[in-house]
Amino acid sequence: MGWEERLLNRGLRALASGWRFDIVGREHLAGIHRGGRPAIWVMWHGHLLPLLWLHRNEGTTLLVSRHRDGERFARVASRLGYRTLRGSSTRGGAAALLGLIRSLRGGAQVAIAADGPRGPRGRVKPGAVAAALSTGAPIIPVAVSARPAWRLRTWDGFLLPAPWARVRVAYGPPLRLDRGELDHAARTLQDRLERVAWLAAG
């Protein structure tokens, strides 16, 4: 890990150690964790940072972009106990989808930013839906809000909770997609993510 990654890792630990988490919908996680079943955790790209901290050291597999920023993010995530799979809908898409499917069939938990890696913000792309339709794994929609917090001037409005912020994380009920039309399934996921974002906003 280079000096930039070490600095990012230390900065995240210093910042996140004071965050106070409120969890909404914890009951939706019970069956997944109890049975050790594979699942697809889906969130908006701008919500990644608090979730990265909250679910550290759980062995989750993250789909990370092959862009330059993705390489730095993957190294930091690895230090927090994540496995990483490189690719996106724009670069390495077919290989990334195949890797997701293999991970899920092997019993892994995977996490995907539904609108990543480059947006448009808040619009579902087909990766998570295609993986769910191929494997039958449930999708767990997740959303985050924080007060106080900053929104960076990036395409995703990246959420950066302030030190000692109260972070509200909402989980929706598992979404099981029947085999069928990809576009219809994507619209269903879009609706679920918008609902859980409303819950997170409190």
KACOR-V179197 format. One record per residue. OMEGA is omega in radians with two decimals (* if undefined). BURIAL is b if it has 16 or more other C-alpha atoms within 10 Angstrom, else e. D_FIRST is the distance of its C-alpha to the first C-alpha in whole Angstrom. Layout:
BEGIN
OMEGA&BURIAL&D_FIRST + OMEGA&BURIAL&D_FIRST
END
This chain:
BEGIN
-3.13&e&0 + -3.07&e&4 + 3.13&e&7 + 3.14&e&8 + 3.10&b&6 + 3.13&e&6 + 3.12&e&10 + -3.12&e&11 + 3.12&b&10 + 3.12&e&12 + 3.11&e&15 + -3.13&b&15 + 3.14&e&16 + -3.13&e&18 + -2.98&b&20 + -3.08&b&20 + 3.13&e&22 + -3.14&e&25 + 3.10&b&25 + -3.02&e&29 + 2.94&e&29 + -3.06&e&32 + 3.06&e&32 + 3.11&b&35 + 3.14&b&36 + -3.12&e&34 + -3.14&e&37 + -3.12&e&36 + -2.98&e&33 + -3.10&e&35 + 3.14&e&36 + -3.11&b&33 + -3.09&e&31 + -3.10&e&35 + -3.10&e&35 + -3.06&e&31 + 3.06&b&32 + 3.12&b&30 + 3.12&b&30 + 3.13&b&28 + -3.03&b&27 + -3.13&b&27 + 3.01&b&27 + -3.08&b&27 + -3.11&b&24 + -3.12&b&24 + -2.96&b&24 + -2.93&b&21 + 3.12&b&19 + -3.14&b&22 + 3.09&e&22 + 3.14&b&18 + -3.06&b&19 + -3.05&e&22 + 3.14&e&21 + 3.07&e&18 + 3.05&e&18 + 3.10&e&21 + 3.14&b&19 + 3.08&b&20 + -3.13&b&19 + 2.96&b&18 + -3.03&b&19 + -3.12&b&17 + 3.04&b&18 + 3.08&b&17 + -3.11&b&17 + 3.12&e&14 + 3.11&e&14 + 3.12&b&14 + 3.12&b&11 + 3.13&b&9 + -3.12&b&11 + -3.14&b&11 + 3.10&b&7 + 3.14&b&8 + 3.13&b&11 + 3.11&b&10 + 3.12&e&9 + 3.02&b&13 + 3.11&b&14 + 2.88&b&15 + -3.12&b&15 + 3.10&b&15 + -3.01&b&18 + 3.10&b&17 + -3.13&b&20 + 3.11&b&23 + -3.10&b&27 + 3.14&e&26 + 3.13&e&24 + -3.02&e&24 + -3.10&e&26 + 3.14&e&28 + 3.13&e&25 + 3.13&b&24 + 3.11&b&27 + 3.10&e&28 + 3.08&b&24 + -3.11&b&25 + 3.12&b&29 + 3.14&e&27 + -3.13&b&25 + 3.13&b&28 + 3.06&b&30 + 3.07&e&28 + -3.07&e&29 + 2.89&b&25 + 3.13&b&25 + 3.14&b&23 + -3.07&b&23 + 2.96&b&24 + -2.99&b&24 + -3.10&b&28 + -3.11&b&28 + -0.04&b&24 + -3.04&b&22 + 3.08&e&25 + 0.16&b&28 + -3.07&e&31 + 3.04&b&30 + 3.11&b&32 + -3.07&b&33 + 2.98&b&32 + -2.90&b&31 + -2.99&b&32 + -3.10&b&29 + -3.13&b&29 + 3.14&b&33 + 3.12&b&33 + 3.14&b&31 + -3.14&b&33 + -3.11&b&36 + -3.01&b&35 + -3.04&b&34 + 3.13&b&36 + 3.11&b&33 + 3.04&b&34 + 3.05&b&32 + 3.10&b&31 + -3.07&b&31 + 3.06&b&29 + -3.03&b&30 + 2.87&b&29 + 3.14&b&30 + 3.09&b&29 + -0.18&e&32 + -3.11&e&31 + 3.02&b&28 + 2.97&e&27 + -3.12&e&27 + -3.14&e&25 + 3.09&e&27 + -3.08&e&25 + -3.07&e&27 + -3.07&b&26 + -2.98&b&27 + -3.07&b&24 + 3.13&b&25 + 3.11&b&23 + 3.11&b&25 + 3.04&b&26 + 3.14&b&25 + 3.12&e&28 + 2.97&b&28 + -3.06&b&30 + -3.13&b&29 + -3.12&b&31 + -3.13&b&30 + 3.07&b&32 + 3.07&b&33 + 3.09&b&35 + 3.13&b&37 + 3.13&b&36 + 3.11&b&37 + -3.07&b&38 + 3.03&b&39 + 3.06&e&42 + -3.09&e&42 + -3.03&e&43 + -3.09&e&43 + -3.09&e&39 + 3.13&e&40 + 3.12&e&42 + 3.11&b&39 + 3.10&b&37 + 3.09&e&39 + 3.11&e&40 + 3.09&b&36 + 3.14&b&36 + -3.14&e&39 + -3.14&b&37 + 3.09&b&34 + 3.10&b&36 + -3.07&b&38 + 3.05&b&35 + 3.09&b&34 + 3.09&e&38 + 3.14&b&37 + -3.12&b&34 + 3.06&e&36 + *&e&38
END
